[in-house]
């Protein structure tokens, strides 16, 4: 109900029932399997902060409505102080809740990553395990003019011609090079 797939129209999202609209902005702002939704510790922390932001907003609105309607002497600062005292007094319980949420999320991360690796192995073989940045082809080295002129004399066309013609070509290329130097 509080897992990483709240960024999709998933079972976890559907389980929120009437309150699933709370997670629509979360879905719109995060890509599925991004570091912010599926990252270890950060994903769970972000979901907890997101939910507490909504709860805090509803708390402020409710407090203001009760103050206005019933003339009760509640202030937002006094309620915030009591809430802070509650969190401090029960800090071990909150840590245990967070660890439980994170362990559930980690099992989901490992399942997602494991299935992705398996699918890549099925489709691409062992090369699917190598990061794409390693597999990028290196650009071809550009050769100098001198090496190009030397390689043109050994090109396949020149090997099919007679030896006298190929020597003339190499002499012509050397004279052309000499005339350019002058």
N, C-alpha and C positions, 0 to 999 in steps of 0.2 A: 504494500500500500504506500510505502514511502521510498521506493527504490529508484534507480537511475533512469528507468524508462518512463518517468513522468514527463519526459520531453517528447513523447509520442502519444498517439491515441491508443494506449495499451491497456492491458488488464489493470495495471496499477492505477492508471488514470481513471478507468471506468469504475473502480471500487470506491472512488470518492463520492459517487452518487450525485446528490444535489449540489455538493460543494466542488465538483470537478472544475467549475468555471474559475476557481482560484488559480488553477495551474495553467490556464490558457496563456497568460502573459509569459510564464516560464517557458512554455513550448515555443512561443513565437520568437523569444529572444535567444534560445540556445539551439545549436545544431545537434542532431542525434549523435551520440558517441563522441561528443567534443570533450576536451579535457575538463571543462567546467561542469559537465553533467556526469561523466564517467571517470573522472580522475580520482585516484585514491585520496581520501580525506577531504579534498576540496569539494568534490561532488556532494557528499553528505553534508558538509558544513554549509554549502551554499543553499541546499534544500531546507536545512533547519533555519537558517537566517531568513530565507524567503518566507517560510511559513510563519515565523515569529514576527516578521514585518506586518503580515496580514493580521495576525492576532493582536499585535500592538495597536494597529489602526482601528480595529473593531473595539478594542478596549477603551481607547481614547474617545471614540464616538459614543459608546455606551455610557461611559462615565459622565460625559457632558450632557447626555440626554437625561440621566438619572438626576444629576444636579439641577437641571432646569425643571423637570417635571415634579420632583418630590422634595425639592428644597433641602436636600441632604448636604451635609458639610463635607463632602468628598472633594478632594482636589487631585489633580493628575499627579502632582509631585508626591503627595502622601501615598497614593496607590503605587507609584513607581518605587518608592522607598520600601513599602511592604513586599512588593514583588522581588526586589533586589535581596531583601533579607531572607525571603523564602528560597531563592536560588542559592545563596551562600550557605544557608543551613542544610540544604540537601544537595550539596555539590557532588558528593560521591554518587548519588543516584543519577544525577544528570550525566555524569561521565560514563556511568554504566549504560545508560540509555543510548548515548552517542556511540559507544563502542559496539553495542548490539546492532544499531542501525548501520554502522560502517562494516561490520562483519557480513551482514546480509548483502550490502552493496558490493563488497569485495567478491563474494561468491558469484554475484551477477557479472562483475567485470571479468573474472577468470573464465566464466562460461562463455561470455561474448568473445573474448580474445582467443580462447581455445577453438571455438567453432570457426572463427575467421581464419585462423592458421590452418585448420583442417581443410576448409574450402579452398584456400590458396594452394595447399599441397595437391589437392585433387585436380585443380585446373592448370596449375603452372609447374607442378613438380617441385623439386628442391629449390629451383630459382625463385619460387614464391616466397621463400624465407629471407632472401637477400633484399635489403632495402633498395628502393628504386634509385636513390642517389648514387649507389655504388655501381649500378648497372648502366648508368648514362654513358653513352659512347663519347670518347674523347674526340675533339675536333682534329681533322687531318692537319699534319704539319705542312706548312707551305715551304716549297723548295726555292732556293735562290735561282737567279737566271743562269748562273754558270752550271748548276747541276741539271737544270732543265735542258740546256743545250747539249750537255753530255748525254743525258738520257734520250734525247731525240735521235742521236746517232745510233743508239742501240734499240730503237723501237722496232716492233715486229715488221713494219713496212721495209725498213732498211735492210733487215736480214734476208728478205726475199729478193732484193736487188743484187746485182753483181758486186764484187768487192771493189772494182774501180769506181763505181758510182758512189758507194758509201764513203770511200776515201775522199772523193770530190766534195761530198756533202760536208764532211768534217773539216776539209780545208776551207770550204766556202764559209762555214760558220765561224772558223777561226779568223778568217780575213775580215769578215763582217765585224767581229768583235774587235779586231785591231783597228779597223777604220773608225769605230765608235770611240776608241780611246784617244785618238788623235784629236 
